[in-house]
Amino acid sequence: MNDQKEAEKISKFAEKKKSAPIIKILAKADKETMIAGLTALGSIGDEDSVNMLTHFFDNEDGEVRLAACKAALVINDSYIQTRVRHQLAVEKDEKIKAGIQEALNSAKN
């Protein structure tokens, strides 16, 4: 996969607020592209984006889980804040847990 090309596609879809093509890209993305896609979904904030972001809270890679939480908090509604707080409570990796807590604290300000 051409990472630069995929990143450009994600950026264009985010500008147009189109989450479906980004979700499709996530299905076959490497970690860097995945994180860019999650960030884009956070900026879109539609129902499909929220559902996909919360799906990535269970990803095996801690950096992806953290990116999903940070992107979700951009949406800034009570449901997503509750889901991120739950992720904080169940997170096992202390480094990721600290990152989620920092993102939550920043979202409150």
N, CA, C and O atoms as CSV, one atom per row, in Angstrom:
chain,resi,resn,atom,element,x,y,z
A,1,MET,N,N,0.844,-1.176,0.000
A,1,MET,CA,C,0.000,0.000,0.000
A,1,MET,C,C,0.893,1.244,0.000
A,1,MET,O,O,1.864,1.327,0.752
A,2,ASN,N,N,0.553,2.187,-0.840
A,2,ASN,CA,C,1.302,3.437,-0.910
A,2,ASN,C,C,0.787,4.354,0.196
A,2,ASN,O,O,-0.288,4.943,0.079
A,3,ASP,N,N,1.565,4.467,1.271
A,3,ASP,CA,C,1.131,5.220,2.453
A,3,ASP,C,C,0.807,6.679,2.145
A,3,ASP,O,O,-0.194,7.211,2.625
A,4,GLN,N,N,1.652,7.322,1.346
A,4,GLN,CA,C,1.431,8.733,1.014
A,4,GLN,C,C,0.126,8.900,0.247
A,4,GLN,O,O,-0.653,9.812,0.522
A,5,LYS,N,N,-0.104,8.020,-0.707
A,5,LYS,CA,C,-1.330,8.073,-1.508
A,5,LYS,C,C,-2.561,7.869,-0.625
A,5,LYS,O,O,-3.557,8.577,-0.768
A,6,GLU,N,N,-2.488,6.910,0.277
A,6,GLU,CA,C,-3.609,6.646,1.184
A,6,GLU,C,C,-3.847,7.831,2.121
A,6,GLU,O,O,-4.993,8.189,2.393
A,7,ALA,N,N,-2.772,8.434,2.609
A,7,ALA,CA,C,-2.903,9.596,3.496
A,7,ALA,C,C,-3.572,10.762,2.763
A,7,ALA,O,O,-4.393,11.474,3.341
A,8,GLU,N,N,-3.219,10.950,1.497
A,8,GLU,CA,C,-3.844,12.008,0.698
A,8,GLU,C,C,-5.334,11.738,0.500
A,8,GLU,O,O,-6.156,12.649,0.589
A,9,LYS,N,N,-5.671,10.476,0.230
A,9,LYS,CA,C,-7.078,10.104,0.076
A,9,LYS,C,C,-7.850,10.381,1.361
A,9,LYS,O,O,-8.945,10.944,1.331
A,10,ILE,N,N,-7.272,9.983,2.480
A,10,ILE,CA,C,-7.926,10.196,3.774
A,10,ILE,C,C,-8.167,11.681,4.004
A,10,ILE,O,O,-9.244,12.082,4.447
A,11,SER,N,N,-7.166,12.489,3.703
A,11,SER,CA,C,-7.286,13.931,3.887
A,11,SER,C,C,-8.419,14.514,3.030
A,11,SER,O,O,-9.199,15.339,3.504
A,12,LYS,N,N,-8.500,14.088,1.795
A,12,LYS,CA,C,-9.554,14.581,0.894
A,12,LYS,C,C,-10.935,14.151,1.380
A,12,LYS,O,O,-11.877,14.943,1.365
A,13,PHE,N,N,-11.053,12.898,1.810
A,13,PHE,CA,C,-12.352,12.418,2.299
A,13,PHE,C,C,-12.753,13.143,3.583
A,13,PHE,O,O,-13.931,13.424,3.800
A,14,ALA,N,N,-11.772,13.442,4.428
A,14,ALA,CA,C,-12.062,14.160,5.673
A,14,ALA,C,C,-12.568,15.573,5.372
A,14,ALA,O,O,-13.505,16.048,6.014
A,15,GLU,N,N,-11.954,16.235,4.406
A,15,GLU,CA,C,-12.400,17.571,4.024
A,15,GLU,C,C,-13.847,17.559,3.546
A,15,GLU,O,O,-14.609,18.494,3.795
A,16,LYS,N,N,-14.210,16.480,2.853
A,16,LYS,CA,C,-15.572,16.350,2.319
A,16,LYS,C,C,-16.536,15.729,3.332
A,16,LYS,O,O,-17.717,15.542,3.039
A,17,LYS,N,N,-16.021,15.408,4.536
A,17,LYS,CA,C,-16.816,14.787,5.610
A,17,LYS,C,C,-17.428,13.452,5.172
A,17,LYS,O,O,-18.586,13.161,5.471
A,18,LYS,N,N,-16.630,12.645,4.458
A,18,LYS,CA,C,-17.082,11.342,3.978
A,18,LYS,C,C,-16.373,10.249,4.777
A,18,LYS,O,O,-15.196,9.965,4.553
A,19,SER,N,N,-17.098,9.649,5.702
A,19,SER,CA,C,-16.485,8.636,6.551
A,19,SER,C,C,-16.417,7.254,5.902
A,19,SER,O,O,-15.478,6.505,6.171
A,20,ALA,N,N,-17.370,6.899,5.069
A,20,ALA,CA,C,-17.415,5.542,4.494
A,20,ALA,C,C,-16.135,5.161,3.744
A,20,ALA,O,O,-15.619,4.066,3.965
A,21,PRO,N,N,-15.605,6.016,2.870
A,21,PRO,CA,C,-14.359,5.630,2.184
A,21,PRO,C,C,-13.171,5.504,3.144
A,21,PRO,O,O,-12.285,4.677,2.928
A,22,ILE,N,N,-13.150,6.310,4.187
A,22,ILE,CA,C,-12.066,6.218,5.167
A,22,ILE,C,C,-12.159,4.890,5.912
A,22,ILE,O,O,-11.149,4.227,6.147
A,23,ILE,N,N,-13.369,4.514,6.278
A,23,ILE,CA,C,-13.577,3.234,6.969
A,23,ILE,C,C,-13.107,2.085,6.088
A,23,ILE,O,O,-12.521,1.120,6.579
A,24,LYS,N,N,-13.363,2.187,4.793
A,24,LYS,CA,C,-12.925,1.154,3.849
A,24,LYS,C,C,-11.395,1.071,3.814
A,24,LYS,O,O,-10.831,-0.022,3.786
A,25,ILE,N,N,-10.732,2.224,3.815
A,25,ILE,CA,C,-9.267,2.251,3.814
A,25,ILE,C,C,-8.713,1.615,5.093
A,25,ILE,O,O,-7.702,0.915,5.052
A,26,LEU,N,N,-9.376,1.859,6.227
A,26,LEU,CA,C,-8.906,1.308,7.503
A,26,LEU,C,C,-8.843,-0.215,7.506
A,26,LEU,O,O,-8.027,-0.803,8.215
A,27,ALA,N,N,-9.692,-0.847,6.725
A,27,ALA,CA,C,-9.744,-2.307,6.699
A,27,ALA,C,C,-8.432,-2.938,6.241
A,27,ALA,O,O,-8.128,-4.075,6.603
A,28,LYS,N,N,-7.657,-2.205,5.448
A,28,LYS,CA,C,-6.402,-2.768,4.924
A,28,LYS,C,C,-5.191,-1.886,5.211
A,28,LYS,O,O,-4.157,-2.010,4.555
A,29,ALA,N,N,-5.319,-1.010,6.177
A,29,ALA,CA,C,-4.279,-0.019,6.440
A,29,ALA,C,C,-3.189,-0.524,7.376
A,29,ALA,O,O,-3.423,-1.372,8.237
A,30,ASP,N,N,-1.974,0.030,7.179
A,30,ASP,CA,C,-0.909,-0.192,8.150
A,30,ASP,C,C,-1.144,0.760,9.325
A,30,ASP,O,O,-2.082,1.558,9.302
A,31,LYS,N,N,-0.308,0.679,10.332
A,31,LYS,CA,C,-0.554,1.433,11.567
A,31,LYS,C,C,-0.581,2.946,11.343
A,31,LYS,O,O,-1.479,3.618,11.850
A,32,GLU,N,N,0.361,3.488,10.610
A,32,GLU,CA,C,0.401,4.941,10.396
A,32,GLU,C,C,-0.832,5.431,9.648
A,32,GLU,O,O,-1.416,6.455,10.001
A,33,THR,N,N,-1.218,4.702,8.625
A,33,THR,CA,C,-2.411,5.063,7.857
A,33,THR,C,C,-3.657,4.916,8.718
A,33,THR,O,O,-4.580,5.727,8.639
A,34,MET,N,N,-3.673,3.881,9.534
A,34,MET,CA,C,-4.802,3.650,10.432
A,34,MET,C,C,-4.973,4.827,11.400
A,34,MET,O,O,-6.088,5.306,11.611
A,35,ILE,N,N,-3.881,5.280,11.977
A,35,ILE,CA,C,-3.937,6.399,12.923
A,35,ILE,C,C,-4.415,7.668,12.210
A,35,ILE,O,O,-5.207,8.430,12.766
A,36,ALA,N,N,-3.941,7.897,10.988
A,36,ALA,CA,C,-4.407,9.056,10.213
A,36,ALA,C,C,-5.901,8.943,9.923
A,36,ALA,O,O,-6.627,9.935,9.987
A,37,GLY,N,N,-6.351,7.748,9.609
A,37,GLY,CA,C,-7.769,7.523,9.342
A,37,GLY,C,C,-8.625,7.739,10.574
A,37,GLY,O,O,-9.708,8.318,10.489
A,38,LEU,N,N,-8.148,7.278,11.716
A,38,LEU,CA,C,-8.890,7.469,12.966
A,38,LEU,C,C,-8.994,8.953,13.307
A,38,LEU,O,O,-10.048,9.423,13.735
A,39,THR,N,N,-7.912,9.680,13.119
A,39,THR,CA,C,-7.921,11.122,13.365
A,39,THR,C,C,-8.939,11.810,12.461
A,39,THR,O,O,-9.673,12.696,12.898
A,40,ALA,N,N,-8.973,11.396,11.207
A,40,ALA,CA,C,-9.935,11.965,10.256
A,40,ALA,C,C,-11.373,11.653,10.679
A,40,ALA,O,O,-12.247,12.516,10.598
A,41,LEU,N,N,-11.612,10.437,11.122
A,41,LEU,CA,C,-12.964,10.079,11.567
A,41,LEU,C,C,-13.390,10.934,12.761
A,41,LEU,O,O,-14.556,11.311,12.874
A,42,GLY,N,N,-12.447,11.236,13.647
A,42,GLY,CA,C,-12.751,12.109,14.779
A,42,GLY,C,C,-13.179,13.490,14.325
A,42,GLY,O,O,-14.050,14.108,14.936
A,43,SER,N,N,-12.567,13.977,13.249
A,43,SER,CA,C,-12.935,15.304,12.742
A,43,SER,C,C,-14.282,15.291,12.024
A,43,SER,O,O,-14.947,16.323,11.939
A,44,ILE,N,N,-14.685,14.140,11.511
A,44,ILE,CA,C,-15.977,14.029,10.828
A,44,ILE,C,C,-17.096,13.901,11.862
A,44,ILE,O,O,-18.068,14.655,11.828
A,45,GLY,N,N,-16.954,12.951,12.770
A,45,GLY,CA,C,-17.860,12.854,13.909
A,45,GLY,C,C,-19.269,12.360,13.636
A,45,GLY,O,O,-20.149,12.545,14.476
A,46,ASP,N,N,-19.512,11.735,12.484
A,46,ASP,CA,C,-20.850,11.191,12.238
A,46,ASP,C,C,-21.021,9.852,12.963
A,46,ASP,O,O,-20.087,9.360,13.596
A,47,GLU,N,N,-22.202,9.276,12.867
A,47,GLU,CA,C,-22.485,8.036,13.592
A,47,GLU,C,C,-21.567,6.894,13.170
A,47,GLU,O,O,-21.099,6.134,14.017
A,48,ASP,N,N,-21.305,6.765,11.873
A,48,ASP,CA,C,-20.399,5.717,11.399
A,48,ASP,C,C,-18.990,5.915,11.950
A,48,ASP,O,O,-18.308,4.948,12.291
A,49,SER,N,N,-18.561,7.166,12.034
A,49,SER,CA,C,-17.236,7.456,12.588
A,49,SER,C,C,-17.148,7.054,14.054
A,49,SER,O,O,-16.172,6.433,14.477
A,50,VAL,N,N,-18.166,7.407,14.825
A,50,VAL,CA,C,-18.192,7.051,16.247
A,50,VAL,C,C,-18.142,5.537,16.412
A,50,VAL,O,O,-17.379,5.023,17.229
A,51,ASN,N,N,-18.951,4.830,15.641
A,51,ASN,CA,C,-18.970,3.368,15.741
A,51,ASN,C,C,-17.620,2.760,15.401
A,51,ASN,O,O,-17.166,1.836,16.075
A,52,MET,N,N,-16.978,3.274,14.359
A,52,MET,CA,C,-15.680,2.739,13.960
A,52,MET,C,C,-14.614,3.080,14.993
A,52,MET,O,O,-13.787,2.229,15.321
A,53,LEU,N,N,-14.614,4.294,15.508
A,53,LEU,CA,C,-13.627,4.676,16.518
A,53,LEU,C,C,-13.724,3.776,17.744
A,53,LEU,O,O,-12.705,3.300,18.246
A,54,THR,N,N,-14.935,3.540,18.226
A,54,THR,CA,C,-15.084,2.696,19.416
A,54,THR,C,C,-14.676,1.254,19.122
A,54,THR,O,O,-14.232,0.540,20.022
A,55,HIS,N,N,-14.821,0.827,17.882
A,55,HIS,CA,C,-14.354,-0.506,17.486
A,55,HIS,C,C,-12.843,-0.631,17.700
A,55,HIS,O,O,-12.356,-1.683,18.114
A,56,PHE,N,N,-12.111,0.441,17.419
A,56,PHE,CA,C,-10.651,0.419,17.545
A,56,PHE,C,C,-10.170,0.554,18.989
A,56,PHE,O,O,-8.970,0.446,19.242
A,57,PHE,N,N,-11.070,0.784,19.934
A,57,PHE,CA,C,-10.680,0.787,21.349
A,57,PHE,C,C,-10.177,-0.594,21.770
A,57,PHE,O,O,-9.456,-0.712,22.761
A,58,ASP,N,N,-10.549,-1.638,21.028
A,58,ASP,CA,C,-10.150,-3.008,21.338
A,58,ASP,C,C,-8.986,-3.503,20.486
A,58,ASP,O,O,-8.663,-4.690,20.526
A,59,ASN,N,N,-8.357,-2.634,19.727
A,59,ASN,CA,C,-7.260,-3.042,18.858
A,59,ASN,C,C,-6.109,-3.592,19.692
A,59,ASN,O,O,-5.889,-3.153,20.820
A,60,GLU,N,N,-5.382,-4.547,19.140
A,60,GLU,CA,C,-4.265,-5.148,19.878
A,60,GLU,C,C,-3.099,-4.186,20.059
A,60,GLU,O,O,-2.295,-4.365,20.974
A,61,ASP,N,N,-2.988,-3.175,19.212
A,61,ASP,CA,C,-1.889,-2.211,19.293
A,61,ASP,C,C,-2.294,-1.034,20.185
A,61,ASP,O,O,-3.278,-0.350,19.905
A,62,GLY,N,N,-1.548,-0.807,21.237
A,62,GLY,CA,C,-1.849,0.260,22.186
A,62,GLY,C,C,-1.857,1.647,21.558
A,62,GLY,O,O,-2.686,2.484,21.917
A,63,GLU,N,N,-0.943,1.900,20.624
A,63,GLU,CA,C,-0.900,3.208,19.977
A,63,GLU,C,C,-2.170,3.461,19.164
A,63,GLU,O,O,-2.647,4.592,19.086
A,64,VAL,N,N,-2.707,2.411,18.565
A,64,VAL,CA,C,-3.953,2.535,17.806
A,64,VAL,C,C,-5.112,2.799,18.767
A,64,VAL,O,O,-5.979,3.627,18.489
A,65,ARG,N,N,-5.122,2.089,19.905
A,65,ARG,CA,C,-6.177,2.330,20.911
A,65,ARG,C,C,-6.138,3.776,21.389
A,65,ARG,O,O,-7.175,4.430,21.505
A,66,LEU,N,N,-4.937,4.266,21.664
A,66,LEU,CA,C,-4.783,5.645,22.124
A,66,LEU,C,C,-5.229,6.634,21.050
A,66,LEU,O,O,-5.923,7.605,21.350
A,67,ALA,N,N,-4.838,6.396,19.812
A,67,ALA,CA,C,-5.246,7.278,18.710
A,67,ALA,C,C,-6.761,7.290,18.556
A,67,ALA,O,O,-7.354,8.337,18.293
A,68,ALA,N,N,-7.388,6.129,18.719
A,68,ALA,CA,C,-8.852,6.055,18.619
A,68,ALA,C,C,-9.505,6.862,19.739
A,68,ALA,O,O,-10.491,7.560,19.504
A,69,CYS,N,N,-8.970,6.774,20.937
A,69,CYS,CA,C,-9.520,7.539,22.066
A,69,CYS,C,C,-9.353,9.035,21.838
A,69,CYS,O,O,-10.287,9.808,22.053
A,70,LYS,N,N,-8.169,9.442,21.406
A,70,LYS,CA,C,-7.922,10.871,21.158
A,70,LYS,C,C,-8.842,11.401,20.061
A,70,LYS,O,O,-9.405,12.489,20.182
A,71,ALA,N,N,-8.986,10.628,19.001
A,71,ALA,CA,C,-9.857,11.052,17.895
A,71,ALA,C,C,-11.311,11.121,18.347
A,71,ALA,O,O,-12.044,12.034,17.967
A,72,ALA,N,N,-11.719,10.158,19.154
A,72,ALA,CA,C,-13.098,10.129,19.641
A,72,ALA,C,C,-13.395,11.353,20.501
A,72,ALA,O,O,-14.492,11.908,20.435
A,73,LEU,N,N,-12.440,11.766,21.293
A,73,LEU,CA,C,-12.669,12.912,22.181
A,73,LEU,C,C,-12.829,14.224,21.427
A,73,LEU,O,O,-13.352,15.191,21.980
A,74,VAL,N,N,-12.391,14.274,20.188
A,74,VAL,CA,C,-12.607,15.462,19.359
A,74,VAL,C,C,-14.109,15.654,19.122
A,74,VAL,O,O,-14.586,16.783,19.004
A,75,ILE,N,N,-14.845,14.546,19.053
A,75,ILE,CA,C,-16.288,14.593,18.817
A,75,ILE,C,C,-16.997,15.276,19.986
A,75,ILE,O,O,-17.966,16.010,19.793
A,76,ASN,N,N,-16.507,15.028,21.183
A,76,ASN,CA,C,-16.954,15.752,22.370
A,76,ASN,C,C,-18.455,15.667,22.660
A,76,ASN,O,O,-19.137,16.686,22.761
A,77,ASP,N,N,-18.951,14.449,22.791
A,77,ASP,CA,C,-20.308,14.302,23.322
A,77,ASP,C,C,-20.256,13.353,24.518
A,77,ASP,O,O,-19.254,12.670,24.730
A,78,SER,N,N,-21.315,13.314,25.283
A,78,SER,CA,C,-21.293,12.565,26.539
A,78,SER,C,C,-21.122,11.064,26.316
A,78,SER,O,O,-20.446,10.401,27.103
A,79,TYR,N,N,-21.723,10.519,25.257
A,79,TYR,CA,C,-21.582,9.082,24.987
A,79,TYR,C,C,-20.118,8.722,24.770
A,79,TYR,O,O,-19.607,7.777,25.371
A,80,ILE,N,N,-19.453,9.475,23.916
A,80,ILE,CA,C,-18.077,9.125,23.586
A,80,ILE,C,C,-17.153,9.350,24.780
A,80,ILE,O,O,-16.201,8.594,24.974
A,81,GLN,N,N,-17.421,10.375,25.576
A,81,GLN,CA,C,-16.605,10.583,26.771
A,81,GLN,C,C,-16.762,9.415,27.741
A,81,GLN,O,O,-15.794,8.988,28.371
A,82,THR,N,N,-17.978,8.904,27.858
A,82,THR,CA,C,-18.210,7.743,28.724
A,82,THR,C,C,-17.457,6.525,28.202
A,82,THR,O,O,-16.868,5.779,28.984
A,83,ARG,N,N,-17.472,6.319,26.883
A,83,ARG,CA,C,-16.762,5.176,26.293
A,83,ARG,C,C,-15.252,5.297,26.514
A,83,ARG,O,O,-14.581,4.301,26.787
A,84,VAL,N,N,-14.726,6.503,26.397
A,84,VAL,CA,C,-13.293,6.693,26.596
A,84,VAL,C,C,-12.944,6.487,28.071
A,84,VAL,O,O,-11.908,5.900,28.384
A,85,ARG,N,N,-13.790,6.959,28.970
A,85,ARG,CA,C,-13.542,6.715,30.405
A,85,ARG,C,C,-13.549,5.218,30.708
A,85,ARG,O,O,-12.743,4.734,31.504
A,86,HIS,N,N,-14.463,4.492,30.068
A,86,HIS,CA,C,-14.497,3.034,30.241
A,86,HIS,C,C,-13.197,2.418,29.720
A,86,HIS,O,O,-12.628,1.528,30.352
A,87,GLN,N,N,-12.738,2.893,28.574
A,87,GLN,CA,C,-11.478,2.377,28.023
A,87,GLN,C,C,-10.331,2.647,28.981
A,87,GLN,O,O,-9.453,1.801,29.155
A,88,LEU,N,N,-10.332,3.801,29.595
A,88,LEU,CA,C,-9.311,4.128,30.590
A,88,LEU,C,C,-9.349,3.124,31.738
A,88,LEU,O,O,-8.307,2.683,32.222
A,89,ALA,N,N,-10.553,2.770,32.167
A,89,ALA,CA,C,-10.697,1.842,33.293
A,89,ALA,C,C,-10.224,0.430,32.955
A,89,ALA,O,O,-9.705,-0.270,33.825
A,90,VAL,N,N,-10.395,0.003,31.707
A,90,VAL,CA,C,-10.042,-1.374,31.345
A,90,VAL,C,C,-8.660,-1.487,30.698
A,90,VAL,O,O,-8.165,-2.597,30.500
A,91,GLU,N,N,-8.039,-0.370,30.369
A,91,GLU,CA,C,-6.728,-0.393,29.706
A,91,GLU,C,C,-5.679,-1.014,30.622
A,91,GLU,O,O,-5.597,-0.674,31.802
A,92,LYS,N,N,-4.883,-1.921,30.077
A,92,LYS,CA,C,-3.856,-2.622,30.854
A,92,LYS,C,C,-2.474,-1.970,30.733
A,92,LYS,O,O,-1.684,-2.011,31.676
A,93,ASP,N,N,-2.188,-1.380,29.593
A,93,ASP,CA,C,-0.884,-0.771,29.341
A,93,ASP,C,C,-0.825,0.598,30.030
A,93,ASP,O,O,-1.592,1.500,29.696
A,94,GLU,N,N,0.082,0.743,30.983
A,94,GLU,CA,C,0.164,1.981,31.774
A,94,GLU,C,C,0.500,3.210,30.919
A,94,GLU,O,O,-0.005,4.303,31.178
A,95,LYS,N,N,1.348,3.031,29.904
A,95,LYS,CA,C,1.710,4.148,29.029
A,95,LYS,C,C,0.478,4.627,28.254
A,95,LYS,O,O,0.250,5.830,28.128
A,96,ILE,N,N,-0.295,3.705,27.750
A,96,ILE,CA,C,-1.501,4.044,26.987
A,96,ILE,C,C,-2.543,4.642,27.925
A,96,ILE,O,O,-3.245,5.592,27.577
A,97,LYS,N,N,-2.626,4.071,29.105
A,97,LYS,CA,C,-3.565,4.582,30.113
A,97,LYS,C,C,-3.254,6.048,30.441
A,97,LYS,O,O,-4.164,6.870,30.542
A,98,ALA,N,N,-1.985,6.365,30.605
A,98,ALA,CA,C,-1.574,7.747,30.887
A,98,ALA,C,C,-1.929,8.666,29.717
A,98,ALA,O,O,-2.349,9.804,29.927
A,99,GLY,N,N,-1.765,8.180,28.494
A,99,GLY,CA,C,-2.114,8.962,27.313
A,99,GLY,C,C,-3.606,9.226,27.226
A,99,GLY,O,O,-4.025,10.324,26.862
A,100,ILE,N,N,-4.416,8.217,27.561
A,100,ILE,CA,C,-5.872,8.388,27.557
A,100,ILE,C,C,-6.272,9.400,28.628
A,100,ILE,O,O,-7.116,10.262,28.382
A,101,GLN,N,N,-5.676,9.303,29.808
A,101,GLN,CA,C,-5.993,10.240,30.882
A,101,GLN,C,C,-5.638,11.667,30.479
A,101,GLN,O,O,-6.399,12.599,30.736
A,102,GLU,N,N,-4.485,11.831,29.851
A,102,GLU,CA,C,-4.064,13.155,29.389
A,102,GLU,C,C,-5.049,13.695,28.340
A,102,GLU,O,O,-5.392,14.877,28.361
A,103,ALA,N,N,-5.499,12.833,27.432
A,103,ALA,CA,C,-6.461,13.251,26.403
A,103,ALA,C,C,-7.787,13.642,27.040
A,103,ALA,O,O,-8.407,14.624,26.631
A,104,LEU,N,N,-8.222,12.891,28.026
A,104,LEU,CA,C,-9.454,13.224,28.744
A,104,LEU,C,C,-9.328,14.579,29.455
A,104,LEU,O,O,-10.240,15.405,29.410
A,105,ASN,N,N,-8.197,14.784,30.103
A,105,ASN,CA,C,-7.981,16.065,30.792
A,105,ASN,C,C,-7.977,17.226,29.811
A,105,ASN,O,O,-8.527,18.286,30.107
A,106,SER,N,N,-7.366,17.042,28.654
A,106,SER,CA,C,-7.339,18.095,27.637
A,106,SER,C,C,-8.727,18.358,27.075
A,106,SER,O,O,-9.060,19.502,26.765
A,107,ALA,N,N,-9.532,17.330,26.941
A,107,ALA,CA,C,-10.889,17.473,26.395
A,107,ALA,C,C,-11.790,18.259,27.340
A,107,ALA,O,O,-12.736,18.910,26.896
A,108,LYS,N,N,-11.506,18.203,28.634
A,108,LYS,CA,C,-12.323,18.914,29.618
A,108,LYS,C,C,-12.076,20.411,29.570
A,108,LYS,O,O,-12.937,21.200,29.961
A,109,ASN,N,N,-10.893,20.807,29.087
A,109,ASN,CA,C,-10.523,22.233,29.070
A,109,ASN,C,C,-11.018,22.941,27.842
A,109,ASN,O,O,-10.786,24.140,27.686
